[in-house]
Amino acid sequence: MSAAIEVLADIADRRRPAADALKDWGLGHRFAGSGDRAAIASLVYDALRRRASAAWIMGADTPRAVIIGMLRLQHGLAEPTIAELFSGERFAPEKLTEDERRHLTEGSLAEAPPAIAGDVPEWVLPSLDAIFGADCLAELKALGRRAPLDIRINTLQRSRDEALTGLAHLGAEPTPHAPHGLRIPLGPDGRGPALHVEPEFLDGWYEIQDEGSQLAGLLCGAKSSETIVDLCAGGGGKTLALAAAMENSGRLIASDDDPRRLAPIHERLRRAGAVAEVRTPRAGRARADVLGDLDGTVDRVLVDAPCTGSGTWRRNPDAKWRLRPNALSARIQEQAAVLDRAARLVRPGGRITYVTCSLFPEENDAAVASFLGRHGEHFASIPAEEVAASLDGGLKPVLRFTQAGMQMSPALTGTDGFYVATLERVR
């Protein structure tokens, strides 16, 4: 508890990612074992998930108050139990004050404004209200819960049924909607096993990937005979999924405007046994277009666009408190640029699958509408219901269909907040 309070204070004072603050704390306290560090991280992330509501019931927004309030709201602990943890003995935080005890006993969210009850910055509420309407508070509460731990089975190596047997020691279960996904149970601290050191991972059986991300990749509709470009490939998570869907046939090209983001993709492709061309742009302003020879020839372009990441706030709760309106404006400009680049790549009859991990309509439907305003003579939006029907497993009832695409969300789909829209070049 004391360490978590210390880390929260560092995050608040220096306005930096929680992962950086936790890493520095660990380096400065090398006596702390891996179990201690995991427990501290779990407390910090839970406190960030409930930062606003915990501060509300405690009547203070100090790191100590947020930790205390979170223990009641997120962990369901009563005042006597929390008082035992705040004993002032050895390394424990100082004893609860009478004022803290009173707030723990009497504090309530009944009169809290929506931004407080939903634990989000107030300025994002209009955007979230626009997509969720009457379901907004339920969705915000779902965003405040811990995310599940999902993996995608690499069908180039194993079927899901084979992997279920081989991964029985992890207690894996099939994901509700993604046909190649497994869900791994979390421990009491909200953390799962170290999947990246499992022999099966090292042998390429699976990748760690949220079910929503898996579904977004499948909704691209990749076929083995096609030429496909993963335009914002980053570390290659969806590139690997596309290679599996294509059964290592056809032609798959991965690129990214930021060459640093592509660095992990080579090892991941090797481990998975996946085949893809990686085209890395040179750094600097005068770099050449590494995809220029493909213009007008590509069957499908996957645009996993840079975005605010608001759909991943379950996993990165500190990001919502660091996000500013100017960052949203910057992402919108980047999305327009990458969609315009995708438009030049696809052949007539080819398709662009536009994906974000955002819940903001400005990055989703509005981005598609803006694209069609610039390219409507050549492109048309494909109905999202038609695209969703291409996947088996009853996905349609748990999707929120928007004007131009489909929105997944923690409360409705049980996934991160992915958005998918499909655009076809008609001439």
SVG drawing of the C-alpha trace seen along z (x, -y; Angstrom):
<svg xmlns="http://www.w3.org/2000/svg" viewBox="-31 -21 49 53">
<polyline fill="none" stroke="black" stroke-width="0.4" points="0.0,0.0 2.8,-2.4 4.6,-1.8 1.5,-2.2 0.8,-5.6 4.4,-6.6 4.1,-5.5 0.8,-7.4 2.4,-10.5 5.2,-10.2 2.7,-9.7 0.8,-12.8 3.8,-15.0 5.6,-14.1 2.6,-13.4 4.1,-10.3 3.0,-6.8 2.3,-4.4 4.6,-1.8 7.6,-4.2 6.9,-5.2 6.5,-1.5 9.8,-0.6 11.7,-3.4 10.3,-2.3 11.4,1.2 14.9,0.1 15.1,-2.0 13.8,0.8 15.7,3.9 14.9,5.8 11.3,6.1 10.5,9.4 8.5,10.0 5.4,10.8 5.6,7.6 6.1,5.6 3.1,7.3 1.0,6.5 2.0,2.9 1.3,2.5 -2.1,4.1 -3.0,1.6 -1.7,-1.4 -3.7,-0.4 -6.8,0.2 -6.4,-3.2 -6.1,-4.8 -9.2,-3.0 -11.2,-4.5 -9.3,-7.7 -12.2,-10.1 -14.8,-8.1 -12.4,-7.1 -11.5,-10.8 -15.2,-11.7 -16.2,-9.4 -13.1,-10.3 -13.5,-14.0 -9.8,-14.4 -7.8,-13.6 -4.4,-12.8 -2.7,-9.5 -3.5,-8.1 -7.2,-9.0 -7.5,-7.5 -5.9,-4.2 -8.2,-4.1 -11.3,-4.9 -10.3,-2.3 -10.1,0.4 -13.7,-0.1 -15.0,-0.7 -12.9,1.7 -11.9,4.4 -15.1,4.2 -13.4,3.9 -15.2,2.5 -13.8,-0.1 -12.6,2.3 -10.6,4.4 -9.0,1.3 -8.2,0.0 -6.2,3.3 -4.1,2.6 -3.5,-1.0 -2.1,-0.1 1.0,-2.3 3.1,0.7 6.4,1.5 6.0,0.4 2.2,0.0 0.7,-3.5 -0.3,-5.6 -3.5,-4.7 -6.8,-5.9 -7.9,-9.3 -11.4,-9.7 -12.3,-11.8 -11.1,-9.0 -13.1,-6.4 -16.2,-8.6 -15.8,-9.0 -15.3,-5.3 -18.5,-4.6 -20.7,-7.4 -19.2,-8.2 -21.5,-7.6 -21.6,-8.0 -25.3,-8.5 -25.0,-12.2 -21.8,-12.0 -21.7,-13.7 -21.4,-11.2 -17.7,-11.9 -17.0,-11.1 -19.2,-8.0 -17.7,-6.8 -14.1,-7.7 -13.3,-9.7 -12.2,-13.2 -15.3,-15.4 -14.3,-16.7 -14.7,-13.3 -18.3,-12.8 -20.0,-14.4 -18.1,-12.1 -19.0,-9.0 -22.6,-10.1 -22.8,-10.4 -21.9,-6.7 -23.4,-5.1 -26.5,-7.2 -28.4,-5.8 -25.8,-3.0 -23.0,-5.5 -22.6,-5.0 -22.7,-1.2 -20.0,-1.3 -17.9,-3.7 -18.1,-1.3 -17.1,1.6 -14.1,-0.5 -13.1,-0.7 -12.9,3.0 -9.8,5.2 -9.5,6.5 -9.4,10.2 -6.2,11.9 -6.7,13.3 -4.5,15.1 -4.9,15.8 -3.9,19.3 -1.6,19.3 -3.4,21.6 -0.2,21.9 1.1,24.0 -1.9,25.5 -5.7,25.6 -7.5,24.1 -8.6,27.6 -5.0,28.8 -3.9,25.7 -6.6,26.2 -5.1,29.6 -1.5,28.3 -2.4,25.3 -4.6,27.1 -2.2,26.2 -3.2,22.5 -6.9,23.2 -7.6,21.7 -11.1,21.5 -12.4,20.5 -13.1,16.8 -16.9,16.1 -16.7,14.7 -13.2,15.0 -12.8,18.5 -9.1,18.7 -9.0,17.1 -8.5,18.5 -9.0,16.7 -6.6,17.2 -7.9,16.9 -6.4,14.0 -5.1,14.4 -6.5,12.6 -4.2,9.7 -5.7,9.2 -2.6,10.5 -2.2,13.6 0.7,16.0 3.9,14.9 2.7,16.1 5.7,14.7 8.0,17.3 5.8,20.3 7.5,22.9 4.4,22.9 4.7,19.1 8.4,19.4 7.4,22.1 4.9,19.8 1.7,21.4 0.0,18.1 0.2,14.4 -1.2,12.3 -4.1,10.3 -7.4,9.0 -10.4,10.7 -11.6,7.4 -8.3,7.0 -8.7,10.6 -12.2,9.9 -11.0,6.7 -8.4,8.6 -10.8,11.3 -13.3,8.6 -10.7,7.6 -11.8,10.7 -8.3,11.6 -8.1,14.4 -5.1,16.5 -5.1,15.4 -4.9,11.7 -2.4,8.9 -2.9,7.3 -1.1,4.3 -1.1,3.8 -0.4,0.1 0.0,-0.7 1.6,2.6 3.5,1.5 4.8,4.5 2.9,6.8 0.0,8.2 -2.5,8.0 0.1,8.8 0.5,12.2 -3.3,12.7 -3.5,11.8 -0.7,14.3 -2.6,17.0 -5.9,16.1 -4.1,16.2 -2.4,19.5 0.9,17.9 -0.3,17.7 -0.9,14.6 1.2,11.5 1.2,9.8 3.1,6.5 3.6,4.9 4.7,1.3 4.4,-1.6 5.2,-5.3 7.3,-5.0 10.2,-2.6 10.8,-2.2 7.4,-0.6 8.3,2.1 11.3,3.3 9.7,6.3 7.9,7.6 10.8,9.6 11.3,11.8 7.5,12.3 7.2,13.4 10.0,15.8 8.6,17.3 5.1,17.7 6.4,19.1 4.5,16.4 5.4,15.0 5.2,11.3 7.3,8.6 8.3,5.9 8.9,2.5 10.6,0.1 10.8,-3.5 14.0,-5.3 14.0,-8.0 14.1,-11.6 12.0,-14.0 13.4,-13.0 12.5,-9.3 11.1,-7.6 7.6,-6.1 8.3,-2.4 4.8,-1.4 4.7,-3.5 5.1,-0.5 1.9,1.0 -0.4,-1.9 -3.7,-0.8 -2.9,2.9 -3.8,4.0 -6.9,6.1 -7.2,5.1 -5.5,2.5 -5.8,2.8 -5.6,-0.6 -5.1,0.0 -5.0,-3.7 -3.2,-5.7 -5.7,-6.8 -6.3,-8.0 -6.6,-4.4 -9.7,-5.2 -11.0,-1.7 -8.1,-0.3 -8.5,-2.2 -9.2,1.0 -5.6,1.9 -4.1,-1.6 -6.1,-3.5 -3.4,-6.2 -3.8,-7.1 -7.3,-8.5 -6.0,-11.0 -3.1,-12.1 -5.2,-12.5 -5.8,-16.1 -8.2,-17.5 -5.2,-18.6 -4.1,-14.9 -7.5,-13.9 -7.1,-16.6 -3.7,-15.3 -4.9,-11.8 -7.7,-12.9 -5.2,-14.5 -3.1,-11.4 -6.1,-9.2 -7.0,-11.3 -3.5,-11.1 -3.2,-7.3 -6.7,-6.8 -5.7,-9.0 -2.5,-6.9 -4.6,-3.7 -6.9,-5.1 -4.0,-5.2 -3.1,-1.6 -6.3,0.2 -7.4,1.3 -11.0,0.9 -13.1,3.4 -10.5,3.4 -11.3,2.7 -10.0,0.6 -10.7,2.0 -10.4,-1.0 -9.8,0.0 -9.3,-2.0 -9.1,-1.0 -11.1,-4.2 -14.6,-4.9 -14.7,-8.4 -17.0,-9.0 -14.6,-11.8 -12.0,-9.1 -14.5,-6.6 -17.7,-7.5 -16.5,-11.1 -13.2,-9.9 -15.0,-7.7 -17.4,-10.5 -14.5,-12.9 -12.7,-10.4 -15.8,-9.9 -16.1,-13.7 -12.7,-13.7 -12.9,-10.5 -16.7,-9.8 -16.3,-9.7 -14.2,-6.6 -15.2,-5.0 -18.3,-3.7 -19.0,-2.5 -19.9,1.2 -22.8,1.8 -21.3,3.0 -24.1,5.6 -23.0,7.2 -19.4,7.3 -20.3,8.7 -22.4,11.5 -19.2,12.8 -18.1,14.2 -19.8,17.1 -20.5,17.3 -23.4,14.9 -21.3,11.7 -24.0,9.4 -26.1,9.3 -23.2,8.0 -22.1,5.3 -23.2,1.6 -23.8,0.7 -23.0,-3.0 -23.7,-5.0 -20.6,-3.8 -19.2,-0.9 -19.4,1.3 -18.3,0.6 -17.2,3.2 -17.0,2.2 -16.3,3.7 -19.9,3.8 -21.5,5.1 -18.9,7.3 -16.6,8.0 -13.6,6.7 -11.6,3.6 -13.4,0.8 -12.5,1.6 -14.2,-0.1 -14.3,1.4 -15.5,-0.2 -15.1,1.1 -14.7,-1.0 -14.7,0.3 -13.2,-1.4 -16.0,-1.4 -14.2,-3.1"/>
</svg>
